[in-house]
Amino acid sequence: QVQLVESGGGLVQPGGSLKLSCAASRSIFSIGVLSWYRQAPGKERELVASITSGGNTYYADSVKGRFTISRDNGENWVSLQMNSLKSEDTAVYYCGTIVASIRYWGQGTQVTVSS
């Protein structure tokens, strides 16, 4: 079992940056994949980025080159650095993972990109 708590969301102007963090309640050393998802109003939740325990990463095409996912297995967190933000990045962002075939989500953090 693991609890995930996101932080770092907020209001930012187009072109700005935000860094989201997700703190885990237990060691993430043995957790294979940690991911960030987002859900915009009226849309389905979508995968934004993932990172394996070995540091391999995946990014959705819509964020490639602008977002960077990283993890610290010693401090038990995963982060998402978001640069060059666009209005279409507005969504609730969730940290998620699967442990022993059970999916876990954080409570989400709102990111609003608007002038």
Secondary structure, DSSP 8 states (H G I E B T S, - for coil): ---EEEE--EEE-TT--EEEEEEESS--TT--EEEEEEE-TTS--EEEEEEETT--EEE-TTTTTTEEEEEETTTTEEEEEE-S--GGG-EEEEEEEEETTEEEE---EEEEE--
